[in-house]
Amino acid sequence: MLQNIRGDFFPSYYIVTQRYGNDDGLGYVFELMSNSRAAFCPCCGRESRRAHSYQNRTVRDLPILGEAVTLLIEQKRYFCDNKGCEIDVFTEQTDLVNPYYQFTNRCREYMLKVAALVSCEAAVKILAYQGIQVCGDTLLNMLKAEGKKIEPTVGRKIGVDDWAYRRGQKYGTIICDLETHEILEVLEGRDSEVLEKWLLGHPDIEIVSRDRGEGYASAVTKALPDAVQIADRFHITKNLLDALKETMKAFMPEVIVIPNDEVIEPPVEVKQMVKKTRKQTSARRLNESGVIKFERFIP
């Protein structure tokens, strides 16, 4: 039984020594012990086969049928035989869980997917229903840490615009790739100095799409004088409408007077037909409500 669980759920270099059920309502607990014979030093990369001791870790894994899963792991520690290395003893690294993490890598990846699809607070409720207890601040910190690992490639064409953290109080600058439609950077503030500093680090940009503000225009001119500046689709349409309004003002008067403002009376036949239709409609409504049916039986 324990051997089947190891082969299906855990890597082969771990031995399941004990398993606890969820009779106490705390979920499932698995005790894992490493059976590795060697490990590589994370500092110098040299392989070591001389074991030092064990290190106990408690991490949380993906739930089973809505019940929480806790792993009690005994990881091996090895001596580093490289005299020039900075560390003497190190703990083996596995693909099940990263150092200093409270969740396994597969559980962490699942939580990040849920948090990315919905908000962090909504993800907390969904994960709690599935058996994973985590707070919104932890999910937010995990998303920020994963975002720092991503280094998007900046192309030749970018779009720059401002956006509001909170309207009227705090604003930022968002930079997107016009070819891949991916977000490249989110800058704090919408001043020209913030954008100019970022553009200086990317001299290969050839086309910049921006709004009509002078701040972004001056930043692009200073940082990338050879780049072509164009207006985005929204401001092109706005410029067209403004030009059209100014043109129409030259040909159309400010006040338009309708010459024929007399009230045209309908013919007598039409008036009679309208009255008859109204009476039929009122009678049908009374009949549907039961008033007329009741009056028929009154002597």
Secondary structure as the mmCIF struct_conf table of DSSP 4:
data_model
#
loop_
_struct_conf.conf_type_id
_struct_conf.id
_struct_conf.beg_label_comp_id
_struct_conf.beg_label_asym_id
_struct_conf.beg_label_seq_id
_struct_conf.end_label_comp_id
_struct_conf.end_label_asym_id
_struct_conf.end_label_seq_id
HELX_RH_AL_P HELX_RH_AL_P1 LEU A 2 PHE A 9
BEND BEND1 PHE A 10 PHE A 10
TURN_TY1_P TURN_TY1_P1 SER A 12 TYR A 13
STRN STRN1 TYR A 14 TYR A 20
BEND BEND2 ASN A 22 ASN A 22
TURN_TY1_P TURN_TY1_P2 ASP A 23 ASP A 24
BEND BEND3 GLY A 25 LEU A 26
STRN STRN2 TYR A 28 SER A 34
BEND BEND4 ARG A 37 ARG A 37
STRN STRN3 ALA A 39 PHE A 40
TURN_TY1_P TURN_TY1_P3 PRO A 42 CYS A 44
STRN STRN4 GLU A 47 SER A 48
STRN STRN5 ALA A 51 ILE A 64
TURN_TY1_P TURN_TY1_P4 LEU A 65 GLY A 66
STRN STRN6 GLU A 67 PHE A 79
TURN_TY1_P TURN_TY1_P5 LYS A 83 GLY A 84
BEND BEND5 CYS A 85 GLU A 86
BEND BEND6 ASP A 88 ASP A 88
STRN STRN7 VAL A 89 THR A 91
BEND BEND7 ASP A 95 VAL A 97
TURN_TY1_P TURN_TY1_P6 PRO A 99 TYR A 100
BEND BEND8 GLN A 102 GLN A 102
STRN STRN8 PHE A 103 PHE A 103
HELX_RH_AL_P HELX_RH_AL_P2 ASN A 105 LEU A 117
BEND BEND9 VAL A 118 VAL A 118
HELX_RH_AL_P HELX_RH_AL_P3 CYS A 120 GLN A 130
TURN_TY1_P TURN_TY1_P7 GLY A 131 GLY A 131
HELX_RH_AL_P HELX_RH_AL_P4 GLY A 136 LYS A 149
HELX_LH_PP_P HELX_LH_PP_P1 PRO A 152 VAL A 154
BEND BEND10 ARG A 156 ARG A 156
STRN STRN9 LYS A 157 ARG A 166
TURN_TY1_P TURN_TY1_P8 ARG A 167 GLN A 169
STRN STRN10 LYS A 170 ASP A 177
TURN_TY1_P TURN_TY1_P9 LEU A 178 THR A 180
STRN STRN11 ILE A 183 GLU A 188
BEND BEND11 GLY A 189 GLY A 189
HELX_RH_AL_P HELX_RH_AL_P5 SER A 192 LEU A 200
TURN_TY1_P TURN_TY1_P10 GLY A 201 GLY A 201
TURN_TY1_P TURN_TY1_P11 PRO A 203 ASP A 204
STRN STRN12 ILE A 207 ARG A 210
BEND BEND12 ARG A 212 ARG A 212
HELX_RH_AL_P HELX_RH_AL_P6 GLU A 214 ALA A 223
TURN_TY1_P TURN_TY1_P12 PRO A 225 ASP A 226
BEND BEND13 ALA A 227 ALA A 227
STRN STRN13 VAL A 228 ALA A 231
HELX_RH_AL_P HELX_RH_AL_P7 ARG A 233 PHE A 251
BEND BEND14 MET A 252 MET A 252
BEND BEND15 GLU A 254 VAL A 255
BEND BEND16 PRO A 259 PRO A 259
HELX_LH_PP_P HELX_LH_PP_P2 GLU A 262 PRO A 267
HELX_RH_AL_P HELX_RH_AL_P8 VAL A 268 SER A 289
TURN_TY1_P TURN_TY1_P13 GLY A 290 GLY A 290
HELX_RH_AL_P HELX_RH_AL_P9 VAL A 291 ARG A 296
TURN_TY1_P TURN_TY1_P14 PHE A 297 PHE A 297
#
